[in-house]
């Protein structure tokens, strides 16, 4: 059982199935509201429910544009990615796995490929990267990774490297496109002031860089800490190497319970 499956089972054992998800919260069958810091490893960084992204996807579904043919929504994702990464024009390729997207990018440009997370590096110069790989903020159950490669890269190099790329169904492509535009807007508004307000409650357990929370808890005690948080209604990242994320929009009071019930490494069961 991997770490994500472990977290899923532990949530179910305590609170039952998740019946609804909105913003930074998960609502369970037992009536418990969980504050989500995992956020599907960043795919839900703009909030569960997808905001307008899922509304757009539903609208395309309602039109029945679900076949393998090109639709009026085809090609818009590439335009949105070029607005996200201004500068030289880029082509995009979609992959189902992070490893496949990075492998393709490295084949295209071994020394000038970057994996990008929003707000992770304010100094990042998009124009300097031949290839940029990122995961759009679209909280879907399976991975969607986008490789944005400069159009001036020779066609033969590109096509030889992206054989494992996939085509998204139009409804999902439309939803992902909207999520990229939502991200562009969020990048202009979410700032340090929106994250540091939680430091009083979180700094004891995590080191924060932007919205990302890196554990101070030793690895050998991390699973016990994860369970401790879950018992208090807080869902942290189950993977030690993957940061938790500040729950944008949540009231600071949701962490009072963690302040009143601190984690004690000496009592760790794992």
C-alpha positions in Angstrom: 0.0 0.0 0.0 1.5 3.3 -1.0 1.3 6.5 1.1 -1.7 8.0 -0.7 -3.7 4.7 -0.4 -2.8 4.6 3.3 -4.2 8.1 3.8 -7.3 7.2 1.9 -7.9 4.2 4.1 -7.3 6.1 7.3 -9.8 8.8 6.3 -12.4 6.2 5.5 -11.8 4.2 8.7 -12.4 7.3 10.8 -14.9 9.4 8.9 -16.4 7.3 6.1 -16.4 8.3 2.5 -15.9 11.8 1.2 -19.3 13.0 0.0 -18.4 16.6 -1.0 -15.3 18.8 -1.5 -15.3 22.6 -1.7 -12.4 25.1 -1.4 -9.8 23.7 1.1 -12.3 21.3 2.8 -13.4 17.7 2.5 -16.9 16.8 3.9 -17.4 13.2 5.0 -20.4 10.9 5.5 -20.1 11.1 9.2 -20.5 14.9 9.1 -16.9 15.7 9.8 -15.2 18.6 7.9 -11.6 18.0 7.1 -9.1 20.8 6.3 -7.1 19.6 3.3 -3.4 20.5 3.2 -2.6 17.7 0.8 -4.8 19.1 -2.0 -4.1 16.2 -4.3 -0.4 17.1 -4.3 -1.2 20.6 -5.7 -3.9 19.7 -8.3 -6.5 21.2 -5.9 -4.3 24.2 -4.9 -7.1 26.5 -6.3 -9.7 24.7 -4.3 -11.8 21.5 -4.6 -14.7 21.7 -6.9 -12.5 23.1 -9.6 -14.3 26.5 -9.4 -15.3 27.4 -13.0 -13.1 24.6 -14.5 -15.7 22.0 -13.7 -18.5 24.2 -14.8 -16.8 24.6 -18.2 -16.3 20.8 -18.4 -19.9 20.1 -17.6 -21.1 22.6 -20.3 -19.0 20.7 -22.9 -20.4 17.4 -21.7 -23.9 18.7 -22.1 -23.1 19.5 -25.7 -22.1 15.9 -26.3 -18.7 16.9 -27.7 -17.0 13.8 -26.3 -15.7 12.0 -29.4 -12.2 11.6 -30.8 -12.9 14.4 -33.4 -11.6 17.9 -33.2 -14.1 20.3 -31.6 -14.4 24.0 -31.1 -12.6 23.6 -27.8 -9.5 22.0 -29.3 -6.3 24.1 -29.3 -7.4 26.4 -26.6 -5.3 24.7 -24.0 -2.1 25.5 -25.9 -3.2 29.2 -26.1 -3.7 29.3 -22.3 -0.3 27.7 -21.6 1.4 30.3 -23.8 -0.3 33.0 -21.7 0.9 31.3 -18.6 4.5 31.2 -19.9 4.8 34.4 -21.9 7.7 34.8 -24.4 8.6 32.5 -27.2 5.7 30.5 -28.6 5.3 26.9 -27.3 3.7 23.6 -28.4 2.1 21.5 -25.7 2.0 17.7 -25.2 -0.1 15.9 -22.6 1.1 13.0 -20.5 -0.6 10.7 -18.0 2.5 10.3 -15.8 5.1 12.8 -14.5 7.9 10.4 -15.3 6.8 10.2 -19.0 6.5 13.9 -19.3 9.9 14.6 -17.8 11.5 11.8 -19.9 10.1 13.4 -23.0 11.3 16.8 -22.0 14.8 15.6 -21.2 15.0 14.0 -24.6 14.1 17.3 -26.2 16.4 19.4 -24.1 18.6 17.5 -21.6 20.1 20.7 -20.0 17.2 23.1 -20.2 14.2 21.4 -18.9 12.3 22.5 -15.7 9.5 21.1 -13.6 7.4 24.1 -12.4 5.1 24.5 -9.5 3.1 27.8 -9.0 4.6 30.1 -6.4 7.6 27.8 -6.0 10.2 30.1 -7.6 9.3 33.8 -8.1 12.6 34.3 -9.9 12.0 31.6 -12.5 12.7 33.0 -16.0 10.2 31.2 -18.3 12.0 32.4 -21.5 15.2 30.6 -20.5 13.6 27.1 -20.5 13.3 25.1 -23.7 10.9 22.7 -22.0 8.6 23.3 -19.0 6.6 20.5 -17.4 3.8 21.3 -14.9 0.6 19.8 -13.5 -2.4 22.0 -14.1 -4.6 22.9 -11.0 -7.4 20.6 -12.1 -8.4 18.2 -9.2 -9.0 15.1 -11.3 -8.5 11.5 -10.1 -5.8 10.8 -12.6 -2.7 12.7 -13.4 -2.5 15.3 -16.3 1.0 16.6 -17.0 1.7 19.3 -19.6 4.9 19.6 -21.5 5.4 23.1 -23.0 8.2 23.0 -25.6 9.5 26.0 -27.6 8.1 25.9 -31.1 11.6 26.6 -32.6 12.7 23.1 -31.6 13.0 20.9 -34.7 9.9 18.9 -35.5 11.9 15.7 -35.8 13.2 16.1 -32.3 9.8 16.8 -30.9 7.9 14.0 -32.6 10.6 11.5 -31.7 10.4 12.4 -28.0 6.7 12.6 -27.3 5.5 9.2 -28.5 3.8 8.5 -25.1 1.8 11.7 -25.2 -2.0 11.5 -25.1 -5.0 13.4 -26.3 -7.5 14.7 -23.8 -11.3 14.3 -24.4 -12.7 17.7 -25.2 -14.7 18.2 -22.0 -11.5 17.5 -19.9 -9.4 19.7 -22.2 -11.9 22.5 -21.8 -11.8 22.1 -18.0 -8.0 22.0 -17.9 -7.9 25.1 -20.1 -10.1 27.0 -17.7 -8.0 25.8 -14.8 -4.9 27.3 -16.4 -6.7 30.7 -16.8 -7.8 30.5 -13.2 -4.1 29.9 -12.2 -3.0 32.9 -14.2 -5.5 35.0 -12.3 -4.5 33.5 -8.9 -0.8 34.1 -9.6 -1.6 37.8 -9.8 -3.6 38.0 -6.5 -2.3 35.3 -4.0 0.8 36.7 -2.2 2.9 36.1 0.9 0.4 37.9 3.0 -2.2 35.2 2.3 0.1 32.5 3.6 2.1 33.8 6.5 -1.1 34.4 8.6 -1.1 30.7 9.3 2.6 30.6 10.5 1.6 31.0 14.2 -0.1 27.5 14.0 2.0 25.7 11.4 5.6 26.9 11.9 6.2 24.4 14.7 5.7 21.5 12.4 6.5 22.8 8.9 8.9 25.1 7.2 7.0 27.2 4.8 8.2 28.4 1.4 5.4 30.4 -0.3 2.3 28.2 0.1 4.3 25.0 0.4 4.9 23.3 3.8 7.9 21.1 4.3 7.9 18.9 7.4 10.2 19.6 10.3 9.0 16.3 11.8 11.7 13.6 11.4 10.8 11.1 8.7 10.6 8.2 11.3 7.8 10.0 13.1 6.0 11.4 10.1 3.4 8.7 9.8 2.4 9.1 13.4 2.2 12.9 12.9 0.0 12.3 9.8 -2.4 10.2 11.9 -2.3 12.8 14.8 -3.3 15.5 12.3 -6.0 13.3 10.8 -7.5 12.7 14.3 -7.8 16.5 14.6 -9.5 16.9 11.2 -6.4 18.0 9.3 -5.3 16.2 6.2 -1.5 16.6 5.6 0.5 15.3 2.7 1.0 11.5 3.1 4.3 11.6 1.2 7.2 13.0 3.2 8.9 14.4 0.1 5.7 16.1 -1.2 4.9 19.3 0.7 1.6 20.0 2.3 0.0 23.3 1.1 -1.5 26.2 3.1 -5.3 26.0 2.8 -6.1 29.3 1.1 -9.3 30.7 2.3 -9.6 28.6 5.5 -10.2 30.4 8.8 -7.1 30.4 11.0 -9.3 28.9 13.7 -9.2 25.5 12.0 -5.7 25.0 13.4 -6.5 26.0 17.0 -7.1 22.3 17.7 -3.6 21.5 16.6 -2.2 24.2 18.9 -4.3 22.8 21.8 -3.3 19.2 21.0 0.4 19.3 20.0 2.1 16.3 18.5 4.5 14.5 20.9 7.2 12.5 19.1 7.9 10.6 22.3 4.5 9.1 22.1 4.8 8.1 18.5 3.5 4.6 17.7 5.3 4.2 14.4 
